[in-house]
Each structure stands twice: as C-alpha cells, then as structure tokens.
C-alpha cells in the first residue's frame, strides 16, 4: 500500500483503471492510450490488474471488472464502475486538471 500512496499523492490528477484480464482488456488499453495522448503530462494514467493486486482491490472495495478512479493530492475525487469511452474520461479529468 505504501507504493500506492506514493502513486496517488501528487498534485496532478491520477486516473487509475482497475481491470481484470478478459476480452475487454484491449479496448480498455486503447482507451487509456487515447486519454494519455490527449492530456499528456497534465495527468497520470495508471492501470492496475485486480487479480495481481487483490489486497489493494479489497481495501478499495473494487468489485467490477472495470473501475475508474481519480485521485488528486492523495484523495479520491471521483469513481465510476463500467466501461467508459476516452472522451467521457477526458472530460472528467479536465475538471480536475482545471483545479491545478
């Protein structure tokens, strides 16, 4: 959990995609690449495999196969379960980028 704390305790928004390896993985990875290309260094984009990080997933009560969470300054600011497209996620991220 210490490493996780270091990942999220930054001044820029951190979008984390909690996922499980399945048939949607390629779509989610493309979405994350599109978001990264759009926002650049204004936000950090991270993907975390729930199966490989069970303790963290349990601590955060990650239940869905796809969960997006935005942290800023170490605090959870936004959370959504289910697949979302890059445009929606960029719009949400922009709200937190504006607060920098």
N, C-alpha and C positions, 0 to 999 in steps of 0.2 A: 504493500500500500504506500510505502514511502516514495517509491518511484512514481506512482500515480499522482501523489500530491505534488511532486516536482513538475509533472506534465501540465497540471491544471493551474498552478499558482503563477500565472503570468498575466501581464496587462492586456494582451490581445485576446480576443475570443478564441476558445478552443472547441472545435466541433469534433465530437467523438462519435464514431459509428460502432456500436456493439453489434456483432453479427455472429452467425453460425455458418459453417461451411455447408452450402446447399446449392441448389440450382440458380438461386438469385444472386450469388456472390459476384459473378461477372458484371451484372447490371449495377450493383451497389458500388463496385470498384470503379466503374466508368463514371458513375455519378460523382464520386469523391474526387476523381481526377478533374472532372469538369469544374467542380467547385473550386478546387485548388488553383486551376488555371485562371478562374475569374477573380478570386480575391487575393491571390498572390501571398505576400508576406503580411497582409493585414489581419490574417487569422491563421491558426494552426489547425490542420486537419489530421485526425488520427483514427485508425481503425483498430479495434480490439476484438479478437476472437474469444467469444464467451467460453467455449469449451476449454481453451488453454488458460483462461483466467477466471475459473469458477468462483474463487473466493471474492474477487472484486465484483463479479456479476451478482453474487448473493448479497453482498454488502449494499449494492446499489439497487437491489430488487429488480434486476433486469430479467424480464420474463419472456418478452417477444423475441422472435428470431432476428428482427431488425429494430434497433432502438437508437435514436439520435439524441445526443445530449450536448448542450453548450454550457461551458464553464467560462467564467471570466474572473480573474483575481482570486481563484481558488473556490469560488462559489458557483453552484449550479444555477443557471439563469433560465434554462429552457429545456424541455424534454418532450419527445414525441416517439410513439411506437409506430411501426409500419414503414413501408417503403415510400419515400418521397422523392420527387424529381429534383434535379440540381437547381432549377430556377426557384422553387419554393425555398430550398435550404439557403441559397444565396440571399434571398430577400430577408429571411430571418436573421442570418449572420450580419447583414448590413445594419440592422437595428443596433447590434452590439458593437459593430465597428464604429458607428457614429458616436458612440459614447466614450471613445478613447480620448 
